[in-house]
Amino acid sequence: MKKPLPSPGTPQGLSRRTLLGGAAAAGTLVALEAHADSTPAPRGKPFELEEATVSELQAAMTSGKSTAHGLAERYLARIQELDRTGDSALHSVIELNPDALAIAAALDEERKAKGPRGPLHGIPVLIKDNIATADKMQTTAGSRALIGAVPPRDAFVVERLRAAGAVILGKTNLSEWANFRSTHSSSGWSGRGGQCRNPYALDRTPSGSSSGSGAATAANFCAVSVGTETDGSIVSPSAACSLVGLKPTLGLVSRSGIIPLAHSQDSAGPMTRTVADAAALLGVLAGLDPGDAITATSKGHAQTDYTRFLEPNGLKGARIGVARERFFGYHPATDALIERALELMKAQGAIIVDPANIPTAAKLDEPEMEVLLFEFKADIEAYLAGLGTRTHLKTLADLIRFNEENRDTELPWFGQELFHQSVEKGPLTDKKYLKALAACRKLSRAQGIDAVMAKHKLDALVAPTQAPPGLIDLVNGDHWLGSSSTPAAVAGYPSITVPAGYVAGLPVGLSFIGRAWSEPTLLRLAFAYEQASRLRRPPGFAPTADLRQANT
């Protein structure tokens, strides 16, 4: 059973947010191939593509200085060097695409003959291992249960990426089943991929559930990546890895072909090193999909080019509300960084409304968990049915039984309590489900985000995304202090996190939260803040955090 979030300064027990997004903000280190000091791990030769942006890579290909094949080769070699073996191995990439170089070479020939398809032509991308590809790669949500169950077709977002000319390098590791299996899981662990680690300090969590996408992108294993979120699973690992992570409005990006958790909240979205790259990737991912009816709601809202909303002076005159209640006070060093961010935004011409609290924030956890437990059972069984004869596993009860029969590989550290709770739920016509769903929508939207933004005439709300990433603890699981992802996640509204600084070298993020379809506004604000702050720096693959570092 989950417990409510604590009042500021109070240690938190189990909560729904721990299960779904889970950067561990404090914990006990287990043995994880780490050194006793904080000397950076060997990283080989300097990487010529480090921190390269989509536009820079595109310019290099346009000028002939580089090719898609050459870019893919360099990123694949870096993955092999730093992700697979040795003390600095991140275990962020669960599988490589054996056709990546051939695809890149074909795109080079197409560029010569016809020119580029668009901004992602030839750009190397990694995608989370719950996003279906009907190719030589697996789609497993990190579980050994789905090995060999190749989906009948690509996920819609994969179709969009391929059509745009992106080169899919491989699949990223994740918190197994999107971190909805156990009440004391370790974020970033999967039965198939093992424990993913944070490139800023290898004994720290990369957070979840899009942990591999976060760690890999931060480590420059790709240009950009795609993650998925139900509650925090894009923004949390993005904050933990000093990235930009954008969780779109529900319906802007299709979920067809993505292994589900809960359809009322699931979304895919960009995880990148810059706001401009997130905007470029979002323009490719967004689109109407007949296979996901909810995308019809995006008609008139979806954009094909979100980069046109990026303004360096975009904070000038913007009304920014500070959501303090429940989202500040759990970690003083994090608060200090966000206070500095608020001063910077004010200096850039923003009007800071402080406080601008979300009045219903404390009421969301209980109905949200009820909805997720009901929807997970229904949605995962619908996905399994869609695999047809490709798998003999057809129900959540089948998955529970598989885990029990493969306990050594699937249940070595933590159990499947949430699976057991979910399998007991009835159909989506159940009155308990319908009541919880109605409560979620009312509390998060009309009485929550919409209410506070209307009251103060706000362009966006801001809050710390979460505390710095804590120590990996496979024995006890994640230990969570606080986060701000839940209101937007439950509402199905957009949020974007950007780097806000570092505590002892560990990343902290700042979240901008808005109303439905406000991605253009959020990108404008986040870009202006990013350009004024310039806080992201690449990771050093240190075995552990240097606690002597000043907070920056």
C-alpha positions as CSV (number, residue, x, y, z in Angstrom):
1,M,0.0,0.0,0.0
2,K,1.3,3.4,-0.7
3,K,1.6,6.2,1.8
4,P,1.0,9.9,1.2
5,L,3.8,12.3,0.5
6,P,5.3,13.8,3.7
7,S,5.2,17.3,4.8
8,P,8.4,19.3,4.0
9,G,11.4,17.9,5.8
10,T,9.7,14.6,6.8
11,P,11.2,11.3,5.4
12,Q,8.8,9.7,3.0
13,G,7.7,6.1,2.9
14,L,6.3,4.3,-0.1
15,S,4.4,6.3,-2.6
16,R,3.1,5.8,-6.1
17,R,5.8,8.2,-7.3
18,T,8.5,6.0,-6.0
19,L,7.1,3.1,-8.0
20,L,6.8,4.9,-11.4
21,G,9.5,7.5,-11.6
22,G,11.7,6.7,-8.7
23,A,15.0,8.5,-8.5
24,A,16.3,7.3,-5.1
25,A,17.1,10.4,-3.1
26,A,18.7,8.5,-0.3
27,G,19.7,4.9,0.3
28,T,22.2,2.3,1.2
29,L,24.7,1.4,-1.5
30,V,24.9,-2.3,-2.5
31,A,28.0,-3.8,-4.1
32,L,28.0,-2.5,-7.7
33,E,31.5,-2.6,-9.1
34,A,32.3,0.8,-7.6
35,H,35.6,2.2,-6.3
36,A,36.0,3.6,-2.8
37,D,37.0,7.1,-4.1
38,S,35.6,9.5,-6.6
39,T,38.3,9.3,-9.2
40,P,36.7,9.4,-12.6
41,A,36.6,6.1,-14.4
42,P,38.6,5.7,-17.6
43,R,36.8,7.0,-20.6
44,G,39.1,6.3,-23.5
45,K,39.9,8.9,-26.1
46,P,38.0,12.2,-26.2
47,F,34.8,11.7,-28.0
48,E,34.5,14.0,-31.0
49,L,30.7,14.0,-31.0
50,E,30.4,14.8,-27.3
51,E,27.4,17.1,-26.7
52,A,26.8,17.5,-30.4
53,T,23.3,18.8,-31.2
54,V,20.9,17.6,-33.9
55,S,21.5,20.8,-35.9
56,E,25.3,20.5,-35.6
57,L,25.2,16.9,-36.7
58,Q,22.9,17.8,-39.6
59,A,25.2,20.6,-40.6
60,A,28.2,18.2,-40.6
61,M,26.3,15.8,-42.9
62,T,25.1,18.6,-45.2
63,S,28.7,20.0,-45.6
64,G,30.1,16.5,-46.2
65,K,32.3,16.6,-43.2
66,S,30.4,13.6,-41.8
67,T,27.9,10.9,-42.9
68,A,25.1,9.1,-41.2
69,H,27.1,5.9,-41.4
70,G,30.1,7.6,-39.8
71,L,27.9,9.1,-37.0
72,A,26.3,5.7,-36.3
73,E,29.8,4.0,-36.2
74,R,31.1,6.5,-33.7
75,Y,28.1,6.2,-31.4
76,L,28.1,2.4,-31.6
77,A,31.8,2.3,-30.8
78,R,31.2,4.5,-27.8
79,I,28.4,2.3,-26.5
80,Q,30.7,-0.7,-26.9
81,E,33.5,1.0,-24.9
82,L,31.5,2.6,-22.1
83,D,28.2,0.7,-21.8
84,R,29.0,-2.9,-22.2
85,T,32.1,-3.9,-20.2
86,G,34.5,-2.6,-17.5
87,D,34.1,-0.7,-14.3
88,S,32.4,2.2,-16.0
89,A,29.8,0.2,-17.8
90,L,26.4,1.9,-17.6
91,H,24.2,-1.0,-18.8
92,S,21.9,1.7,-20.4
93,V,21.6,0.0,-23.8
94,I,19.8,-3.3,-23.7
95,E,20.2,-4.2,-27.4
96,L,21.9,-2.8,-30.5
97,N,20.2,-2.7,-33.9
98,P,22.2,-5.1,-36.2
99,D,20.9,-3.2,-39.2
100,A,21.8,0.3,-38.0
101,L,24.9,0.8,-40.2
102,A,23.2,-0.5,-43.3
103,I,20.2,1.8,-42.7
104,A,22.6,4.7,-42.2
105,A,24.5,3.9,-45.4
106,A,21.2,3.8,-47.3
107,L,20.2,7.2,-45.9
108,D,23.6,8.6,-47.0
109,E,22.9,7.5,-50.6
110,E,19.4,9.0,-50.4
111,R,20.8,12.3,-49.2
112,K,23.1,12.4,-52.2
113,A,20.3,11.6,-54.6
114,K,17.4,13.6,-53.2
115,G,18.6,15.6,-50.2
116,P,17.6,15.2,-46.6
117,R,14.0,14.3,-45.6
118,G,14.2,16.7,-42.6
119,P,16.0,17.6,-39.5
120,L,16.4,14.0,-38.3
121,H,17.7,12.5,-41.5
122,G,20.7,10.3,-40.5
123,I,20.5,11.3,-36.9
124,P,21.3,8.4,-34.5
125,V,18.4,7.7,-32.0
126,L,17.9,5.3,-29.1
127,I,14.4,4.2,-28.0
128,K,13.2,2.6,-24.9
129,D,12.7,-1.2,-24.8
130,N,8.9,-1.0,-24.4
131,I,8.5,0.6,-27.9
132,A,7.8,-2.0,-30.5
133,T,10.0,-2.6,-33.5
134,A,9.1,-5.3,-36.0
135,D,12.7,-6.0,-36.9
136,K,15.6,-8.0,-35.6
137,M,15.4,-6.4,-32.2
138,Q,13.3,-7.5,-29.2
139,T,10.6,-5.5,-27.5
140,T,10.3,-6.7,-23.9
141,A,9.8,-3.9,-21.4
142,G,13.0,-5.4,-19.8
143,S,11.3,-8.7,-19.0
144,R,12.6,-12.1,-20.2
145,A,8.9,-13.1,-20.5
146,L,8.7,-11.3,-23.9
147,I,11.9,-12.5,-25.4
148,G,11.1,-13.9,-28.9
149,A,7.6,-12.2,-29.0
150,V,8.4,-9.9,-31.9
151,P,5.6,-7.5,-32.4
152,P,3.6,-7.6,-35.7
153,R,4.5,-4.0,-36.6
154,D,6.5,-1.0,-35.6
155,A,5.1,1.3,-33.0
156,F,3.6,4.4,-34.6
157,V,6.4,6.6,-33.2
158,V,8.9,4.2,-34.7
159,E,7.2,4.6,-38.1
160,R,7.4,8.3,-37.6
161,L,11.2,8.1,-36.8
162,R,11.9,5.9,-39.7
163,A,9.9,8.1,-42.1
164,A,11.9,11.1,-40.9
165,G,15.2,9.3,-41.7
166,A,16.3,8.7,-38.1
167,V,18.8,5.8,-37.5
168,I,17.6,3.7,-34.6
169,L,20.8,2.5,-33.0
170,G,19.1,0.2,-30.5
171,K,16.9,-0.2,-27.4
172,T,17.5,1.2,-24.0
173,N,17.3,-0.5,-20.6
174,L,14.5,0.5,-18.3
175,S,12.9,-0.2,-14.9
176,E,11.2,-3.5,-15.8
177,W,7.5,-3.2,-16.8
178,A,7.9,0.6,-16.5
179,N,8.6,0.3,-12.8
180,F,5.1,-1.1,-12.0
181,R,5.9,-4.5,-10.6
182,S,7.1,-4.1,-7.1
183,T,6.6,-1.7,-4.2
184,H,10.3,-1.7,-3.4
185,S,12.0,-1.9,-6.8
186,S,15.4,-0.4,-7.8
187,S,14.9,2.1,-10.6
188,G,16.8,1.1,-13.7
189,W,16.8,-2.6,-13.0
190,S,15.3,-5.1,-15.4
191,G,15.6,-8.9,-15.6
192,R,16.9,-8.6,-19.2
193,G,19.2,-5.6,-18.8
194,G,20.4,-5.7,-15.2
195,Q,21.0,-2.5,-13.2
196,C,21.5,0.6,-15.3
197,R,23.7,3.2,-13.6
198,N,24.0,7.0,-13.6
199,P,27.0,8.4,-15.7
200,Y,27.4,11.3,-13.2
201,A,28.2,8.8,-10.4
202,L,28.1,5.1,-11.1
203,D,26.7,4.2,-7.7
204,R,23.7,6.5,-8.1
205,T,20.4,5.7,-9.6
206,P,19.6,6.8,-13.2
207,S,16.0,6.9,-12.1
208,G,13.1,5.3,-13.9
209,S,11.5,4.0,-15.7
210,S,13.2,5.5,-18.8
211,S,16.5,5.1,-17.1
212,G,18.4,3.7,-20.0
213,S,17.3,6.5,-22.3
214,G,18.4,9.0,-19.7
215,A,21.8,7.5,-18.9
216,A,22.6,6.8,-22.6
217,T,21.7,10.3,-23.8
218,A,23.6,12.0,-21.0
219,A,26.6,9.8,-21.8
220,N,26.5,10.8,-25.5
221,F,25.6,7.3,-26.8
222,C,23.2,8.9,-29.2
223,A,22.1,12.3,-30.5
224,V,18.6,12.0,-28.9
225,S,16.4,9.3,-27.3
226,V,12.7,8.5,-26.8
227,G,11.3,7.6,-23.4
228,T,7.8,6.9,-22.1
229,E,6.1,8.2,-19.0
230,T,3.1,7.3,-16.9
231,D,4.1,9.5,-13.9
232,G,7.7,10.9,-13.9
233,S,9.3,8.3,-16.1
234,I,10.6,10.9,-18.6
235,V,11.2,13.9,-16.4
236,S,12.7,12.0,-13.5
237,P,15.5,10.2,-15.4
238,S,16.0,13.4,-17.4
239,A,16.5,15.4,-14.2
240,A,18.8,12.7,-12.7
241,C,21.0,12.8,-15.8
242,S,21.0,16.6,-16.5
243,L,18.8,16.3,-19.6
244,V,15.9,18.0,-21.1
245,G,12.9,15.7,-20.8
246,L,9.5,16.6,-22.3
247,K,6.3,14.7,-21.3
248,P,3.7,15.7,-23.8
249,T,0.0,16.3,-23.5
250,L,-1.9,13.0,-23.5
251,G,-2.9,12.5,-27.1
252,L,-0.1,14.5,-28.8
253,V,2.0,11.4,-29.3
254,S,0.6,8.0,-30.2
255,R,1.0,5.0,-27.8
256,S,0.1,2.3,-30.3
257,G,2.8,-0.4,-30.3
258,I,4.1,0.7,-26.9
259,I,3.9,-1.8,-24.1
260,P,1.4,0.0,-21.8
261,L,1.1,0.7,-18.1
262,A,-2.1,2.8,-18.0
263,H,-3.8,4.4,-21.0
264,S,-5.2,7.4,-19.1
265,Q,-1.6,8.6,-18.4
266,D,0.9,6.9,-20.8
267,S,2.8,9.0,-23.3
268,A,6.1,8.8,-25.2
269,G,8.3,11.9,-25.4
270,P,11.8,13.3,-26.1
271,M,14.8,13.0,-23.9
272,T,17.7,15.2,-25.1
273,R,20.6,17.3,-24.1
274,T,19.1,20.6,-25.3
275,V,15.6,22.2,-25.6
276,A,16.1,22.7,-29.3
277,D,16.7,19.0,-29.8
278,A,13.6,18.2,-27.8
279,A,11.6,20.5,-30.0
280,A,13.0,19.0,-33.2
281,L,12.2,15.4,-32.0
282,L,8.7,16.3,-30.7
283,G,7.8,17.6,-34.2
284,V,8.6,14.1,-35.6
285,L,6.9,12.1,-32.8
286,A,3.6,14.1,-32.8
287,G,0.9,13.1,-35.2
288,L,-2.6,11.6,-35.8
289,D,-2.6,7.8,-35.5
290,P,-5.8,5.8,-36.4
291,G,-4.5,3.1,-34.1
292,D,-4.6,5.3,-31.1
293,A,-8.0,7.1,-31.0
294,I,-6.9,9.7,-28.4
295,T,-4.5,11.3,-30.9
296,A,-7.6,12.7,-32.6
297,T,-7.8,15.2,-29.8
298,S,-4.5,16.7,-31.0
299,K,-6.0,17.9,-34.2
300,G,-5.5,21.6,-34.4
301,H,-2.9,21.5,-31.6
302,A,-0.1,19.3,-33.0
303,Q,2.8,21.1,-34.7
304,T,5.1,19.8,-37.3
305,D,7.9,22.2,-36.3
306,Y,8.2,23.1,-32.6
307,T,11.6,24.7,-33.1
308,R,9.9,27.9,-34.3
309,F,8.7,28.6,-30.7
310,L,12.3,28.8,-29.4
311,E,13.0,32.4,-28.3
312,P,16.1,33.4,-26.3
313,N,14.0,36.2,-24.7
314,G,11.0,34.0,-24.2
315,L,10.8,34.6,-20.5
316,K,10.2,38.4,-20.8
317,G,6.7,39.2,-19.6
318,A,5.9,35.6,-18.8
319,R,3.9,34.9,-15.7
320,I,5.5,32.0,-13.8
321,G,3.8,30.5,-10.8
322,V,5.9,28.8,-8.1
323,A,4.2,25.6,-6.9
324,R,5.7,25.5,-3.4
325,E,3.4,23.4,-1.4
326,R,4.5,19.7,-1.4
327,F,7.2,20.4,-4.0
328,F,9.7,22.4,-1.9
329,G,11.1,21.8,1.5
330,Y,12.3,18.1,1.2
331,H,15.9,18.9,0.3
332,P,17.5,22.3,1.1
333,A,20.3,22.1,-1.5
334,T,17.7,21.5,-4.2
335,D,15.6,24.3,-3.0
336,A,18.6,26.6,-3.1
337,L,19.2,25.8,-6.8
338,I,15.6,26.5,-7.7
339,E,15.6,29.8,-5.8
340,R,18.6,30.8,-7.9
341,A,16.6,29.7,-11.0
342,L,13.7,31.9,-10.0
343,E,16.0,34.9,-9.6
344,L,17.5,34.2,-13.1
345,M,14.0,34.1,-14.6
346,K,13.1,37.3,-12.9
347,A,16.3,38.9,-14.3
348,Q,15.2,37.7,-17.7
349,G,11.9,39.7,-17.4
350,A,9.6,37.0,-16.0
351,I,6.9,37.9,-13.6
352,I,7.2,35.5,-10.7
353,V,4.0,34.7,-8.8
354,D,5.0,33.1,-5.5
355,P,3.4,31.0,-4.2
356,A,1.0,29.6,-6.8
357,N,0.2,26.3,-5.2
358,I,-1.8,23.5,-6.8
359,P,-4.7,23.2,-4.3
360,T,-5.4,19.5,-4.9
361,A,-1.8,18.2,-5.1
362,A,-2.2,16.3,-1.8
363,K,-5.3,14.4,-3.0
364,L,-4.0,12.7,-6.1
365,D,-2.0,9.7,-4.9
366,E,-4.8,7.4,-3.8
367,P,-7.1,7.7,-6.8
368,E,-4.2,7.6,-9.2
369,M,-2.9,4.3,-7.8
370,E,-6.4,2.8,-8.0
371,V,-6.6,3.8,-11.7
372,L,-3.2,2.4,-12.5
373,L,-3.9,-0.9,-10.9
374,F,-7.1,-1.3,-12.9
375,E,-5.7,-0.1,-16.2
376,F,-2.5,-2.0,-16.1
377,K,-4.3,-5.4,-16.0
378,A,-6.7,-4.4,-18.8
379,D,-4.0,-2.7,-21.0
380,I,-1.3,-5.3,-20.6
381,E,-3.7,-8.1,-21.5
382,A,-4.8,-6.2,-24.5
383,Y,-1.2,-5.8,-25.6
384,L,-0.5,-9.5,-25.1
385,A,-3.5,-10.4,-27.1
386,G,-2.2,-8.3,-30.0
387,L,0.9,-10.4,-30.1
388,G,-1.2,-13.4,-31.2
389,T,0.7,-16.6,-31.5
390,R,4.0,-14.9,-30.9
391,T,3.7,-15.5,-27.2
392,H,1.8,-18.1,-25.1
393,L,1.5,-15.5,-22.2
394,K,-2.0,-14.0,-22.5
395,T,-2.8,-12.7,-19.0
396,L,-1.3,-10.8,-16.1
397,A,-1.7,-14.1,-14.2
398,D,0.6,-15.7,-16.8
399,L,3.2,-13.1,-16.3
400,I,3.1,-13.6,-12.5
401,R,3.5,-17.3,-13.0
402,F,6.4,-16.8,-15.5
403,N,8.2,-14.6,-12.9
404,E,7.7,-17.3,-10.2
405,E,9.0,-20.0,-12.5
406,N,12.1,-17.8,-13.4
407,R,12.7,-16.4,-9.9
408,D,16.5,-16.5,-10.2
409,T,16.5,-14.1,-13.1
410,E,13.3,-12.1,-12.6
411,L,12.8,-11.9,-8.8
412,P,16.4,-11.9,-7.4
413,W,16.0,-8.5,-5.6
414,F,12.4,-7.6,-5.3
415,G,9.0,-9.1,-5.9
416,Q,5.8,-8.4,-7.9
417,E,3.4,-7.0,-5.3
418,L,1.9,-4.6,-7.8
419,F,1.2,-7.4,-10.2
420,H,-0.6,-9.3,-7.5
421,Q,-2.7,-6.2,-6.6
422,S,-3.5,-5.5,-10.2
423,V,-4.6,-9.0,-11.1
424,E,-7.3,-8.9,-8.4
425,K,-8.9,-5.9,-10.1
426,G,-12.1,-6.2,-12.1
427,P,-13.0,-4.8,-15.6
428,L,-12.9,-1.1,-16.5
429,T,-16.6,-0.9,-16.0
430,D,-16.1,-1.4,-12.2
431,K,-17.6,1.4,-10.2
432,K,-14.4,1.8,-8.1
433,Y,-12.4,2.4,-11.2
434,L,-14.8,4.9,-12.7
435,K,-15.0,6.8,-9.4
436,A,-11.2,6.9,-9.1
437,L,-10.8,8.0,-12.7
438,A,-13.3,10.8,-12.4
439,A,-11.6,12.0,-9.2
440,C,-8.2,12.0,-10.9
441,R,-9.5,14.1,-13.8
442,K,-11.4,16.6,-11.6
443,L,-8.7,17.0,-9.0
444,S,-5.8,17.3,-11.4
445,R,-7.5,19.5,-14.0
446,A,-10.4,21.8,-13.2
447,Q,-9.7,21.9,-9.4
448,G,-5.9,21.6,-9.8
449,I,-3.6,22.9,-12.6
450,D,-6.4,24.8,-14.4
451,A,-7.6,26.4,-11.3
452,V,-4.3,27.8,-10.1
453,M,-3.2,28.9,-13.6
454,A,-6.6,30.7,-14.2
455,K,-6.5,32.3,-10.7
456,H,-3.1,33.9,-11.3
457,K,-3.2,34.2,-15.1
458,L,-0.1,32.0,-15.5
459,D,1.9,30.9,-18.5
460,A,3.4,28.0,-16.5
461,L,4.0,26.6,-13.1
462,V,7.6,25.7,-11.9
463,A,8.9,23.5,-9.2
464,P,12.0,21.3,-8.6
465,T,11.7,18.2,-10.6
466,Q,13.1,16.1,-7.8
467,A,16.1,15.8,-5.4
468,P,19.5,14.7,-6.6
469,P,19.8,11.0,-7.6
470,G,20.4,8.8,-4.6
471,L,22.4,5.6,-4.1
472,I,21.4,2.4,-5.9
473,D,20.0,-0.1,-3.4
474,L,19.0,-3.4,-4.7
475,V,18.4,-4.8,-1.2
476,N,15.9,-2.2,0.0
477,G,14.8,-0.5,-3.2
478,D,14.4,3.1,-3.9
479,H,14.2,5.7,-1.2
480,W,12.3,8.8,-2.4
481,L,12.2,12.3,-0.9
482,G,9.9,14.1,-3.3
483,S,9.0,15.2,-6.9
484,S,6.6,17.4,-8.8
485,S,5.6,15.1,-11.7
486,T,2.2,13.8,-10.4
487,P,-0.2,16.7,-11.2
488,A,0.7,17.0,-14.9
489,A,0.9,13.2,-15.2
490,V,-2.6,12.6,-13.8
491,A,-4.0,15.5,-15.7
492,G,-2.5,14.4,-19.0
493,Y,-0.9,17.8,-19.2
494,P,2.6,18.6,-20.5
495,S,5.7,19.2,-18.5
496,I,9.4,19.8,-19.3
497,T,12.4,19.5,-17.1
498,V,15.7,21.3,-17.8
499,P,19.0,21.3,-15.9
500,A,19.0,23.5,-12.8
501,G,22.4,22.8,-11.4
502,Y,24.3,20.2,-9.4
503,V,24.5,19.1,-5.7
504,A,27.9,17.5,-5.1
505,G,28.1,17.0,-8.9
506,L,24.7,15.3,-9.0
507,P,22.1,16.7,-11.4
508,V,19.0,18.6,-10.3
509,G,16.2,19.6,-12.7
510,L,13.6,22.4,-12.9
511,S,10.2,21.6,-14.2
512,F,7.9,23.8,-16.2
513,I,4.3,22.6,-16.1
514,G,1.4,23.8,-18.2
515,R,-2.2,23.3,-19.4
516,A,-3.2,20.9,-22.2
517,W,-1.5,21.6,-25.5
518,S,0.8,24.2,-24.1
519,E,4.0,22.6,-25.5
520,P,4.9,25.7,-27.6
521,T,4.8,27.9,-24.4
522,L,6.7,25.5,-22.3
523,L,9.4,25.0,-24.9
524,R,9.7,28.8,-25.3
525,L,10.1,29.3,-21.5
526,A,12.4,26.3,-21.1
527,F,14.6,27.4,-24.0
528,A,14.9,31.0,-22.7
529,Y,15.9,29.6,-19.2
530,E,18.4,27.2,-20.7
531,Q,20.0,29.9,-22.8
532,A,20.3,32.2,-19.9
533,S,21.6,29.5,-17.5
534,R,23.8,27.2,-19.6
535,L,24.0,24.7,-16.8
536,R,24.3,21.3,-18.5
537,R,27.8,19.7,-18.4
538,P,28.6,16.2,-19.6
539,P,29.1,13.4,-17.1
540,G,32.4,12.2,-15.8
541,F,31.6,8.5,-15.1
542,A,32.9,8.9,-11.5
543,P,32.6,5.8,-9.4
544,T,30.9,7.8,-6.7
545,A,29.9,11.4,-6.0
546,D,32.6,13.7,-4.7
547,L,30.9,15.1,-1.6
548,R,33.6,17.8,-1.4
549,Q,32.2,19.5,-4.6
550,A,30.4,22.8,-4.1
551,N,26.8,23.0,-5.2
552,T,26.6,24.7,-8.5
